Amino acid sequence: MQNNTNNRYYVLKMPKDLCKPLMVGAGRANLTRVLRSYFDCDESSNQYKGLSPMTQRAQEPCDNAALSAGADGNGNLNGNELITRHVCDGVEYTYVTPLSRNTGLDFLAASIRTKDLNTVRIVVVCQYANEAAQLMQELGKRCIGCLLINEPTKASDTGIRLWNDGLLNSALVVCDDVLPHLSTCNNLIVNYLIHSSQTLPHVFQKRIQLLIPQPVKGTRVLVIRCQADIQLQHITKEQMKPAATTEQSRPSSSNDISAIKNLSINLNKTSATKELSTTDAQRSKEQPSNKAPDRVYTYNRFGIFAWSRYEQIFCYNATEMSAFDPKIKEAMQLLNIGQSRAKRVQRFAWPHAAAGRSLCVIGNESIGKTWCYLPTLCQRVLLQSPQRILDDSDCGPSCIILCATAKQGEQIANWCLGLLGKPRVDIKQVIKAFYRPSVSDVAESMKRPCGILITTAEQLIQLHQLHSKTFSIFNPVAISCVAFDGIDSIWRAGRLHCEKIIQWLMDILRFERGHSQLFVVGRLWIDLIMVALSSRLPDVLLLFEDALEATVFAGLKLELLTTSSQQYEQDILKLLVDRKEKHIVLACNGKADAARLSKLLHASNINSLIIYKTDQKTDLTCREWCEEHFPRVLVVTDDVIPKLRAENIEYLLHYEYNTWPRFKARFSMFYGSYQKIPDSPTTTSTILVRPGDVEQIWLLCDFMLKHDRYPPESYLTMLTEYRMQLEAVKPRSNMPLCRQLMSYGNCIRHTCQYRHILWDYETELPEHHPSNGEIKFEVLSNVTPAQLAVKFLENKTCKYFLNTPVTKLGERIELHYENQSNHRKHVNPELGNVCVLKINKLYQRVGVTRLDAHDRIEVKQLDAGVEFHMVDKSELLVCEKEFRDEPFEAYNLLITGLTPFNMERIWPDDAKKLVRNKFFNRLQGKQHRSFTAEVDFAFHEIIFVKNVYDADGNDLRSFVLNNIPVHMDEDVKMRLQKCISLAKPFKY
């Protein structure tokens, strides 16, 4: 035997059989130890060779294998790895998601070192033999002795027997192919089973059944989730710069999200809104570090497109989420949430949110968006509540949920109460604030610590206005989660409120791991919000269930072209020829359309590749097409699109379409291309529409308006013309004229029950309606930011009733009908009748505009306003002759062309309130305020004006354009003139 100070070599004479390899890949120290034990050698070697005695003593077993040298106090390596645990049938299962492969190997080695190999039998299972061999080498580099079994042989049986008897103190590394043979060994003992990667559920179950058929106390299972498991696709970007501490120095988001317009919310508006701030916030001066990895990860799984700066993992159901508290899981089980199978977005969202990171989910209704964040939010409340109730100086909610409506908020509140368990007497778990009268009571409750505040944007603004140093109801340090549930609805209902709330939250909270979390879920991707927030959310995960909404995020170019039915296919061929050098996808309905297109392309000498079904060769065919330098036109059907994984698609062309959901799903073909979008994107999708494709035209226009993009005028014209063609066949003679047509010259509602063809008598202007010149008036009511009910100064005001000007005629009507003896019910009202109705505690004249079923009648104010009301027939009183023939005093003024961004042309409530409070607020001056306007033209019952000015020269048009998102439509007058030219003789 030869010996030196550093290494020991043993030369032993052995039988010939024993000279054959007993095992493959055993380390030198292990081989020595095996042979010495086998031949009763007295010397033994230390498996922790090279470690100091103090370090060796530190390698004793511990209860938590995650608490290794590389793990923090929470079991997270470097603060970026996620560790989850749960116990099932006495076996503790640990799932580890390392930041990189090397980090995972370090963690694995550290976990093995904590075990006493004399008593603990460790098996590491890999999927393939070469993977097992590579893993053994990596562990060897980290001073971990391994016994590698790649194939079942007699020699390997000897090594397994030695290992099982405790004579070989090594970790056993095997692959799946040898597991059946390994399970045949008598009395096989496995205390610690390690999966080198997360496998499919049936493979995982098979390993457990073969290696741990009857687990004993202390048995543990460790699963290393790594890059290969989740089949991630990542792109290397420029290093992301941390956000600056001011809005002016905030970096462009193009470094993080390619091809998104560099938009930002004007969150510092002071001309029309009062800034929200919290001076006593302990975190108001902190700025997020925004230290994010220098890569972006994208995923296309389960029909979901995911984007993040961090590597993602996913789960299949709630039982896999060991990060969830058992009480939360039990409540979810009672509600049947994610038990057998989680919703697609929840598979990504639950692990990410549980790790303390922010989340944005965009998708259609009923896909489980709210439940993506609700378990984590409620769990944080449960964790914080015991600490907060002991602090007398604490106040306010731990979490805030903003919703669009009270109905939605009530449903969320019920779910939260179910997750939080039994009500507590020492702290209010859920507080609701949906209505203005309840705000003061809610504020009193918030003086003490509470759990979840569920409210609307408007009421949150009211609550914040009550907050002060002497009346503190918000504690920024305690706010751990904020959720915008239905961000698109919240945004449409009140953009100004939404902007103020976001600014306030950004001032007082820090949204990143270890601090607060922000959850944004909704139907639409709101560019103005999310682009600005992206630089403030370094760990955000974006999930898109709606492929069309993902195009807005990625900045894809959308082309809308008009063609005729006769030229439809020829125009498609022309587009294909013009772009023949690009990777073009031609999407169609089904096999029949694919066959037709194949013949059409072949006849035009255009090379094509048809995919109308999926099989084992489909993915290979698609990948080969993506790599073609002179690509053919790829023709795909709607059925195969969800299963294709393509990259480098530059152009998507649509041939017909069946339903809107299937049409939107076609844009998932771009998911692979979003990894490589340059700063100036060239990816384009072209949609050819014909005049008869009314449903598709409306949906496309609606999509554009929801994203603040005004659709082509030709498309809006087609909608109106189609509606008028239908009415020419089926006239609506008994219906009043459409108000949208009167105001804008067209009607772009999805469905409209009113008439869209003018009668010849309706083209004449009513008496006393000016058609030009300057007019002076008082404002009776501000109906919308662009519409006013006014009273000319010629009709002098004799008094004010609830801030409404009342003339002598109005006073006479009020005095007459205050006497109950003068009340005569209008028994049989007809269209055009003038009646009397009590509105806002004031008797006034109204005109009957529509007779509805069930004795419901629509009327319009004639003197105190111009608004419409739906009332019961029994509420109408007969208008006496002395009042009936008097001229109407209210006039309808409309600023020409001011148009809101929606197909229904409905103004948001906060925009109305802003104009009323800031431009027409009577408290700013004397009660009698006069205004002037320059008449543009008059049509039907509306006076169109170019602008409205107050006594100080301030104009309403500029105020609206500067403070409210609107479109200035320059074609209103032209369209109304066309309507007049198409008027028809009146028919009963």
HELIX and SHEET records of a PDB file:
HELIX    1   1 ASP A   17  CYS A   19  5                                   3    
HELIX    2   2 ARG A   28  TYR A   38  1                                  11    
HELIX    3   3 PRO A   53  ALA A   58  1                                   6    
HELIX    4   4 ARG A  101  ARG A  113  1                                  13    
HELIX    5   5 ALA A  129  LYS A  141  1                                  13    
HELIX    6   6 LYS A  154  ASN A  164  1                                  11    
HELIX    7   7 ASP A  176  VAL A  178  5                                   3    
HELIX    8   8 LEU A  179  SER A  183  1                                   5    
HELIX    9   9 PRO A  201  LEU A  211  1                                  11    
HELIX   10  10 SER A  253  ASN A  255  5                                   3    
HELIX   11  11 ALA A  318  GLU A  320  5                                   3    
HELIX   12  12 PRO A  326  LEU A  334  1                                   9    
HELIX   13  13 ARG A  344  ALA A  354  1                                  11    
HELIX   14  14 THR A  370  ARG A  388  1                                  19    
HELIX   15  15 ALA A  406  LEU A  420  1                                  15    
HELIX   16  16 ARG A  436  SER A  438  5                                   3    
HELIX   17  17 VAL A  439  SER A  445  1                                   7    
HELIX   18  18 ALA A  457  LEU A  466  1                                  10    
HELIX   19  19 PRO A  476  ALA A  478  5                                   3    
HELIX   20  20 ILE A  487  ALA A  493  1                                   7    
HELIX   21  21 ARG A  495  ILE A  508  1                                  14    
HELIX   22  22 ASP A  527  SER A  534  1                                   8    
HELIX   23  23 ALA A  547  ALA A  554  1                                   8    
HELIX   24  24 TYR A  568  ASP A  578  1                                  11    
HELIX   25  25 LYS A  591  ALA A  603  1                                  13    
HELIX   26  26 THR A  618  CYS A  626  1                                   9    
HELIX   27  27 ILE A  641  LYS A  643  5                                   3    
HELIX   28  28 TRP A  660  ALA A  665  1                                   6    
HELIX   29  29 ARG A  666  LYS A  676  5                                  11    
HELIX   30  30 VAL A  694  LYS A  706  1                                  13    
HELIX   31  31 GLU A  713  VAL A  729  1                                  17    
HELIX   32  32 ARG A  739  TYR A  744  1                                   6    
HELIX   33  33 ASP A  760  THR A  763  5                                   4    
HELIX   34  34 LYS A  808  GLU A  818  1                                  11    
HELIX   35  35 GLN A  820  ASN A  822  5                                   3    
HELIX   36  36 LYS A  873  GLU A  875  5                                   3    
HELIX   37  37 LYS A  881  ARG A  884  1                                   4    
HELIX   38  38 ASP A  909  LYS A  918  1                                  10    
HELIX   39  39 ARG A  922  GLN A  924  5                                   3    
HELIX   40  40 LEU A  956  ASN A  963  1                                   8    
HELIX   41  41 VAL A  972  SER A  981  1                                  10    
SHEET    1   A 2 GLN A   2  ASN A   3  0                                        
SHEET    2   A 2 ARG A   8  TYR A   9 -1                                        
SHEET    1   B 7 LEU A  82  CYS A  88  0                                        
SHEET    2   B 7 VAL A  91  THR A  97 -1                                        
SHEET    3   B 7 ARG A 220  ILE A 224  1                                        
SHEET    4   B 7 TYR A 192  HIS A 195  1                                        
SHEET    5   B 7 ILE A 122  CYS A 126  1                                        
SHEET    6   B 7 ALA A 171  CYS A 175  1                                        
SHEET    7   B 7 CYS A 146  ILE A 149  1                                        
SHEET    1   C10 GLN A 233  THR A 236  0                                        
SHEET    2   C10 ARG A 295  ARG A 301 -1                                        
SHEET    3   C10 ILE A 304  SER A 308 -1                                        
SHEET    4   C10 LEU A 541  PHE A 544 -1                                        
SHEET    5   C10 LEU A 359  ILE A 362  1                                        
SHEET    6   C10 GLN A 517  GLY A 522  1                                        
SHEET    7   C10 CYS A 481  ASP A 485  1                                        
SHEET    8   C10 GLY A 396  CYS A 403  1                                        
SHEET    9   C10 PRO A 449  THR A 455  1                                        
SHEET   10   C10 LYS A 428  ALA A 433  1                                        
SHEET    1   D 6 LYS A 557  THR A 562  0                                        
SHEET    2   D 6 THR A 684  VAL A 689  1                                        
SHEET    3   D 6 TYR A 651  HIS A 654  1                                        
SHEET    4   D 6 ILE A 584  CYS A 588  1                                        
SHEET    5   D 6 VAL A 633  THR A 637  1                                        
SHEET    6   D 6 SER A 608  ILE A 611  1                                        
SHEET    1   E 6 GLU A 774  THR A 784  0                                        
SHEET    2   E 6 GLN A 787  PHE A 792 -1                                        
SHEET    3   E 6 TYR A 891  ILE A 895 -1                                        
SHEET    4   E 6 ILE A 942  TYR A 949  1                                        
SHEET    5   E 6 PHE A 931  PHE A 939 -1                                        
SHEET    6   E 6 GLU A 774  THR A 784 -1                                        
SHEET    1   F 2 THR A 797  PHE A 801  0                                        
SHEET    2   F 2 THR A 804  THR A 807 -1                                        
SHEET    1   G 5 PHE A 868  ASP A 872  0                                        
SHEET    2   G 5 ARG A 856  GLN A 861 -1                                        
SHEET    3   G 5 LEU A 842  LEU A 851 -1                                        
SHEET    4   G 5 VAL A 834  ILE A 839 -1                                        
SHEET    5   G 5 LEU A 877  VAL A 878 -1                                        
SHEET    1   H 2 LEU A 898  THR A 899  0                                        
SHEET    2   H 2 HIS A 967  MET A 968 -1                                        
END                                                                             
